[in-house]
Structure formats: structure tokens, C-alpha cells
Amino acid sequence: MNRVRRTGIGPTVEKECCTLHRKGEWIMSKRFWMGLAVGVITVGFLIGGAGPAEAKYPEKPVTIVAFTGPGGGGDLFARQAGRGLQNVLGKPIMTENRPGGSGAIAMQFAATARPDGYTLLGVTNTLLITPLRQETPKRISDFIPIARMVLDPMVLYVRADSKYDANSFLNEVKNGDGNLKIGCPQAGSPETIAIEALKKQYGGKLHMVPFTDSTKAMTAVLGGDVVASMGELAELNAQILAKSVKILFALTTKRIPQFPDMPTFVEKGYPNVVTDKFRGLVAPKGTPPEVIKILEDACKKALDDPDYKKLYTNNLQSPAYLNGQEFGAFMKEQEARYKAYFDSLKK
């Protein structure tokens, strides 16, 4: 005999209440597990952070691209500055040589590298000049300035046993037969502009012989193939110490402190034969600002690094730090000056 439990609400209502009770248990169970999952996620968030931990730059070796071959000024700067940066950043700094095209090849290679701070480009005046003289796929505006680091004095030199001194050399330029051969490392370099300025003042009474790099130009001077050449003191240091070359003029605005007796072209009346050559670093466009800042600060610290300081001092370079913004403004000013000079040649 079926018995109905009396609850005062009737069997149908009681059945519905039991059903609701069971649904309530399921709802409570669902809320419990959802809450537990949220709790686990929250704890993980607090312990592990908001996401994957940001990688600390640099995590691997950094490469500085040099636009000259081994032994050239760009190569020396990349290797020497790299040593200072390596001591600051704690990671190896490699040098990759990409010579050719007066810097055009190096600019193309570096500008199209992944913009992550692991490929940098060593720059100097040449990389401002080349795009003004020829069509190039890339130019300095395709990079983010990091820092200017040093000034690299340039000079005109002859072989140590040359008959020329400063005065007799200028007299030959002015009154000679026009066959005076002056070597020039890299067509389109600042040295090219200096020689062209000298030619313009004297109506072309000298013959410029371009070479692919400064090492070849120096070899030509030592071998007697050319009478003189222009180059950086850093490149010539070994030959100066060995007394195999003789410096006639500085191409700087003022006399070089280490060579107080060496005249400048400016004081001899040639204000256009001046090149205060700079060295610095840039990165491909798109490189994260935080990486640029790390590199910018590292460049400043590197100038005080004992290893690098010894290198640039021994190579007769002067520390000349500019941060990224200042360096960018400086290069724009230099670029405008070179453009004005080339425009004047067309008149």
C-alpha cells in the first residue's frame, strides 16, 4: 500500500521542492568549482606575474656591423667600442664586416636586420655623405640614433722619407704640374670632400686616387704609388709609432692636443678642408625604446670603462658622448652641411 508523506503542501508540491533542492545542490557545486578555479588562477597570477616574464636585454651576443674591412676605421671602432660595451652589458659584442659601396652595403644589411637590439651599425660621416652622392636603398634616416661616442681626428700624411713638409706640399698643390697624386680611402668619404675642396681652391692641380679602404690607401703611400693620403690617426697609429709615415696637416677645426705642432688646413687658409670625424652607433627602425635606452646608457658607461678608455686614448680619439636625441640632431646638421657643399659644386 502506497503511503504519501504528509507535509502539508501536497505530493506534487513536495516533488517540485525536492527537484529544486537537487538543482540547488548542483548550482552550489558549480559555483564551488568555479570559485576554486578562479582562486587557483589568482594565486598563480600573484606568484608568476601578469604574464610571461619579460626577457632582460641582452640575453645573447650583440653584433656591430662595420662598413669597412678589417683594419679600417669602421672596423677598429666596432671592435674597440664593442669591448667597452661588452664589459658594461655582460654579453659578447661581435663585429661583422660588410664593406663596399662606401657604406651602402652595411646600411642595407643592418637596416633590414630584425629590430631587436642585437644588430647595430657603427656610423661615421661617410654614411651621411654616400646617399647624397649616389642612390642607396637605405640611409641614416632608416635608423634610430643610439649615441655618439668619440671623435676620430683625420690627417694628411706622406711617407716618412718624403721631401714634402706642410709648406712645400701646399706650394706643390698650388704651383705644380697637376700630377700630384693623393690617395683617398673610399669614394664618397669625408676625405673625398676634403680633397675636392682642396682641388676646387686651386683649380684641380692635384690628382685624387680612390681606394676601397684606408689600408689600401696607406699601402699605396708606403709603396710610393701615391705621394700622400688622408686618413684617421687611429688607423695610422702603428705607422706613426714605427716612424714610417709623416703627418703634414690635421683636418680638424683646431689643432690636435697630442700633436700641438701639427698645423691645420684652417689656419693655412683652407676652411673647407675640415672634417671633424665622429663615431657612433645606430639601430634599425622599430627597435624597442627600452632597448635603445639600455644601449644609450651603456655607451656612456663604456667611455669610462678602463679597457675601452685605454684603446681610444692610445688611438688618439677623443670621447664625445651625445645621447640618442642629441646625436640625431647632430647628424641632421652634418647632413645639411654636406648637402649644401655638394649643391655648391653644381654652380
C-alpha positions as CSV (number, residue, x, y, z in Angstrom):
1,M,0.0,0.0,0.0
2,N,1.5,3.3,-1.1
3,R,1.7,5.9,1.6
4,V,2.0,9.5,1.0
5,R,4.1,11.5,3.5
6,R,2.0,14.4,4.8
7,T,3.8,17.6,4.6
8,G,1.0,20.0,4.4
9,I,1.9,21.1,0.9
10,G,0.7,18.1,-1.1
11,P,2.7,15.5,-3.0
12,T,3.1,17.5,-6.2
13,V,4.5,20.5,-4.5
14,E,6.7,18.3,-2.4
15,K,8.1,16.7,-5.5
16,E,8.9,20.1,-7.0
17,C,10.6,21.2,-3.9
18,C,12.8,18.1,-3.9
19,T,13.7,18.8,-7.5
20,L,14.6,22.4,-6.7
21,H,16.7,21.1,-3.8
22,R,18.7,18.8,-6.0
23,K,19.1,21.7,-8.6
24,G,20.3,23.9,-5.8
25,E,23.0,21.3,-4.8
26,W,24.2,21.3,-8.5
27,I,24.2,25.1,-8.7
28,M,26.1,25.3,-5.4
29,S,28.5,22.6,-6.7
30,K,29.1,24.5,-9.9
31,R,29.8,27.8,-8.0
32,F,32.2,26.0,-5.7
33,W,34.3,24.6,-8.5
34,M,34.3,27.9,-10.4
35,G,35.4,29.7,-7.4
36,L,38.1,27.2,-6.7
37,A,39.4,27.6,-10.3
38,V,39.4,31.4,-10.0
39,G,41.3,31.1,-6.8
40,V,44.0,29.0,-8.3
41,I,44.4,31.4,-11.3
42,T,44.6,34.3,-8.9
43,V,47.3,32.7,-6.8
44,G,49.2,31.8,-10.0
45,F,48.9,35.4,-11.1
46,L,50.3,36.7,-7.8
47,I,53.2,34.3,-7.8
48,G,54.1,34.3,-11.5
49,G,53.2,37.9,-12.5
50,A,50.7,39.2,-15.1
51,G,52.2,37.1,-17.9
52,P,55.4,35.6,-19.2
53,A,58.4,37.3,-17.6
54,E,59.9,40.0,-19.8
55,A,63.3,39.0,-21.2
56,K,66.1,41.1,-19.9
57,Y,68.1,42.6,-22.7
58,P,70.6,41.5,-23.8
59,E,70.3,37.7,-23.4
60,K,72.7,36.8,-26.2
61,P,75.6,38.3,-28.2
62,V,75.2,41.6,-29.9
63,T,76.6,42.3,-33.4
64,I,78.0,45.7,-34.5
65,V,78.1,45.9,-38.3
66,A,81.3,47.7,-39.6
67,F,81.1,49.3,-43.1
68,T,84.9,48.8,-43.7
69,G,87.0,45.7,-43.9
70,P,89.3,44.5,-41.1
71,G,91.8,47.2,-40.1
72,G,89.7,50.1,-41.4
73,G,88.4,52.9,-39.2
74,G,84.9,51.5,-39.0
75,D,86.2,48.1,-38.1
76,L,88.5,49.4,-35.4
77,F,85.7,51.4,-33.9
78,A,83.3,48.5,-33.9
79,R,85.9,46.2,-32.2
80,Q,87.1,48.7,-29.6
81,A,83.7,50.1,-28.7
82,G,82.4,46.5,-28.6
83,R,84.9,45.7,-25.9
84,G,83.7,48.6,-23.7
85,L,80.1,47.7,-24.3
86,Q,80.8,44.0,-23.6
87,N,82.2,45.0,-20.2
88,V,79.1,47.1,-19.4
89,L,76.4,44.7,-20.8
90,G,78.0,41.5,-19.8
91,K,77.4,39.8,-23.1
92,P,79.8,39.2,-26.1
93,I,79.8,42.0,-28.7
94,M,80.7,40.7,-32.1
95,T,81.9,42.6,-35.2
96,E,80.6,41.8,-38.7
97,N,82.3,43.4,-41.6
98,R,80.1,44.5,-44.6
99,P,82.4,46.6,-46.7
100,G,81.5,48.1,-50.1
101,G,79.5,50.8,-51.7
102,S,81.0,53.5,-49.4
103,G,78.8,52.2,-46.6
104,A,75.7,51.4,-48.7
105,I,76.1,47.6,-48.3
106,A,76.4,47.9,-44.5
107,M,73.4,50.2,-44.2
108,Q,71.3,47.9,-46.3
109,F,72.3,44.9,-44.2
110,A,71.8,46.5,-40.8
111,A,68.6,48.3,-41.7
112,T,66.8,45.1,-42.8
113,A,68.0,43.1,-39.7
114,R,65.5,42.2,-37.1
115,P,64.9,45.3,-34.9
116,D,65.5,43.7,-31.6
117,G,68.8,45.4,-30.5
118,Y,71.0,42.5,-31.5
119,T,72.2,44.1,-34.7
120,L,73.7,47.6,-34.5
121,L,75.6,49.7,-37.1
122,G,78.7,51.7,-36.5
123,V,78.3,55.1,-38.2
124,T,80.5,58.0,-39.2
125,N,80.4,60.9,-41.6
126,T,80.7,58.6,-44.6
127,L,77.3,57.2,-44.1
128,L,75.8,60.6,-44.3
129,I,77.6,61.5,-47.4
130,T,77.1,58.4,-49.5
131,P,73.3,58.8,-50.0
132,L,73.9,62.4,-51.1
133,R,76.3,61.2,-53.9
134,Q,74.5,58.2,-55.1
135,E,71.2,56.3,-54.9
136,T,71.3,53.9,-52.0
137,P,68.5,51.6,-50.7
138,K,68.9,52.8,-47.2
139,R,70.1,56.0,-45.5
140,I,70.7,57.2,-42.0
141,S,67.0,58.1,-41.6
142,D,66.2,54.4,-41.6
143,F,67.9,54.0,-38.2
144,I,67.4,55.1,-34.6
145,P,70.3,57.0,-33.2
146,I,71.8,55.4,-30.0
147,A,74.8,57.6,-29.1
148,R,77.8,59.4,-30.5
149,M,80.9,58.1,-28.7
150,V,84.2,59.5,-30.0
151,L,85.7,62.0,-32.4
152,D,88.4,60.5,-34.7
153,P,90.9,63.1,-35.9
154,M,91.8,63.0,-39.6
155,V,95.1,64.0,-41.1
156,L,97.0,64.2,-44.4
157,Y,100.2,62.2,-44.3
158,V,103.1,61.2,-46.5
159,R,105.8,58.6,-46.3
160,A,108.4,59.3,-43.6
161,D,111.2,59.9,-46.2
162,S,109.1,62.2,-48.3
163,K,110.6,65.5,-49.5
164,Y,107.5,67.4,-48.5
165,D,106.7,69.3,-45.4
166,A,103.5,71.3,-44.9
167,N,104.5,74.4,-46.8
168,S,106.2,72.7,-49.7
169,F,103.2,70.4,-50.1
170,L,100.8,73.3,-50.4
171,N,103.2,75.0,-52.8
172,E,103.2,71.9,-55.0
173,V,99.4,71.8,-54.9
174,K,99.3,75.5,-55.9
175,N,102.1,75.7,-58.5
176,G,102.8,72.1,-59.5
177,D,102.0,70.4,-62.8
178,G,98.8,68.8,-61.5
179,N,100.2,65.3,-61.3
180,L,100.5,65.2,-57.5
181,K,98.7,62.0,-56.5
182,I,96.7,62.0,-53.3
183,G,95.2,58.7,-52.2
184,C,91.6,58.7,-50.8
185,P,90.1,55.8,-48.8
186,Q,86.6,55.1,-50.1
187,A,85.0,57.2,-52.8
188,G,82.4,59.4,-51.2
189,S,84.1,59.5,-47.8
190,P,84.8,62.7,-45.8
191,E,88.3,62.5,-47.1
192,T,86.9,62.8,-50.7
193,I,85.2,66.0,-49.8
194,A,88.3,67.4,-48.2
195,I,90.4,66.6,-51.3
196,E,87.8,68.0,-53.6
197,A,87.7,71.2,-51.6
198,L,91.4,71.5,-51.9
199,K,91.2,70.9,-55.7
200,K,88.5,73.5,-56.1
201,Q,90.5,76.1,-54.3
202,Y,93.5,75.5,-56.7
203,G,91.7,74.7,-59.9
204,G,92.2,71.0,-59.8
205,K,96.0,70.9,-59.6
206,L,96.2,67.5,-58.0
207,H,95.1,64.0,-58.9
208,M,92.9,62.1,-56.5
209,V,93.3,58.3,-56.5
210,P,90.4,56.5,-54.7
211,F,90.8,53.2,-52.9
212,T,88.3,50.8,-51.4
213,D,89.6,51.3,-47.9
214,S,92.2,53.1,-45.8
215,T,94.5,50.1,-45.5
216,K,95.0,50.0,-49.3
217,A,95.5,53.8,-49.4
218,M,98.2,53.5,-46.7
219,T,99.9,50.7,-48.6
220,A,99.9,52.9,-51.7
221,V,101.6,55.7,-49.8
222,L,104.2,53.4,-48.3
223,G,104.9,51.8,-51.7
224,G,105.2,55.2,-53.5
225,D,102.2,54.8,-55.7
226,V,100.7,58.0,-54.4
227,V,102.5,60.9,-52.7
228,A,100.0,61.4,-49.8
229,S,96.7,60.3,-48.4
230,M,94.2,61.3,-45.9
231,G,93.2,59.1,-43.0
232,E,92.4,58.7,-39.3
233,L,95.0,58.9,-36.6
234,A,93.6,55.7,-35.2
235,E,94.3,53.8,-38.4
236,L,97.8,55.4,-38.7
237,N,98.9,54.9,-35.0
238,A,101.1,51.9,-35.7
239,Q,102.8,53.6,-38.6
240,I,103.3,56.8,-36.6
241,L,105.0,54.8,-33.8
242,A,107.1,52.9,-36.3
243,K,108.1,56.3,-37.9
244,S,107.1,55.0,-41.4
245,V,104.8,57.9,-42.1
246,K,104.9,61.7,-41.6
247,I,101.9,63.8,-40.7
248,L,101.6,67.1,-42.6
249,F,98.2,68.5,-41.7
250,A,95.2,68.0,-39.4
251,L,91.8,68.1,-40.9
252,T,90.3,69.2,-37.6
253,T,88.9,72.6,-36.7
254,K,91.6,73.0,-34.0
255,R,95.0,71.5,-33.5
256,I,95.1,68.0,-32.1
257,P,96.2,68.2,-28.4
258,Q,98.6,65.2,-28.8
259,F,100.2,66.9,-31.9
260,P,100.4,70.6,-30.9
261,D,103.0,71.4,-33.7
262,M,100.8,70.0,-36.5
263,P,99.1,72.8,-38.4
264,T,95.5,72.6,-39.6
265,F,94.2,73.4,-43.0
266,V,92.0,76.0,-41.4
267,E,95.0,78.1,-40.2
268,K,96.6,77.8,-43.6
269,G,93.6,79.4,-45.2
270,Y,91.5,76.4,-46.2
271,P,88.4,76.5,-44.1
272,N,86.5,74.0,-46.3
273,V,89.2,71.3,-45.8
274,V,87.9,70.3,-42.4
275,T,86.3,67.1,-41.2
276,D,85.7,66.5,-37.5
277,K,85.0,62.8,-38.0
278,F,82.6,61.2,-35.5
279,R,81.9,57.6,-34.5
280,G,78.7,56.4,-33.0
281,L,76.0,53.6,-33.1
282,V,72.5,53.4,-34.5
283,A,69.9,50.6,-34.6
284,P,67.3,49.6,-37.2
285,K,64.0,51.4,-37.0
286,G,61.5,49.5,-34.9
287,T,63.9,48.6,-32.2
288,P,62.0,48.9,-28.9
289,P,62.6,52.2,-27.0
290,E,63.6,50.4,-23.8
291,V,66.3,48.6,-25.7
292,I,67.6,51.8,-27.2
293,K,67.7,53.3,-23.7
294,I,69.7,50.4,-22.3
295,L,72.2,50.8,-25.2
296,E,72.3,54.6,-24.9
297,D,73.2,54.3,-21.2
298,A,75.7,51.5,-21.9
299,C,77.6,53.7,-24.4
300,K,78.0,56.4,-21.9
301,K,79.3,54.0,-19.3
302,A,81.6,52.3,-21.8
303,L,83.5,55.5,-22.3
304,D,84.6,55.3,-18.7
305,D,85.5,51.6,-19.0
306,P,89.2,51.2,-18.4
307,D,89.7,48.8,-21.3
308,Y,87.9,51.0,-23.8
309,K,89.3,54.2,-22.4
310,K,92.8,52.9,-22.9
311,L,92.1,51.8,-26.5
312,Y,90.6,55.1,-27.7
313,T,93.2,57.2,-25.9
314,N,96.0,55.2,-27.4
315,N,94.4,55.6,-30.8
316,L,94.3,59.4,-30.3
317,Q,90.5,59.6,-30.3
318,S,88.5,61.9,-28.0
319,P,85.4,61.0,-26.0
320,A,82.5,63.0,-27.4
321,Y,79.3,61.4,-26.0
322,L,75.9,62.5,-27.2
323,N,72.7,60.7,-26.3
324,G,70.3,59.4,-29.0
325,Q,68.3,62.6,-29.4
326,E,71.4,64.8,-29.4
327,F,73.2,62.5,-31.8
328,G,70.2,62.5,-34.2
329,A,70.1,66.3,-34.2
330,F,73.9,66.4,-34.8
331,M,73.7,64.1,-37.8
332,K,70.9,66.1,-39.4
333,E,73.0,69.2,-39.0
334,Q,76.1,67.5,-40.6
335,E,73.9,66.1,-43.4
336,A,72.6,69.5,-44.2
337,R,76.1,70.9,-44.3
338,Y,77.3,68.2,-46.7
339,K,74.2,68.7,-48.9
340,A,75.0,72.4,-49.1
341,Y,78.5,71.6,-50.1
342,F,77.5,69.3,-52.9
343,D,74.9,71.8,-54.1
344,S,77.7,74.4,-54.3
345,L,79.7,72.2,-56.6
346,K,76.9,72.2,-59.2
347,K,77.0,76.0,-59.5
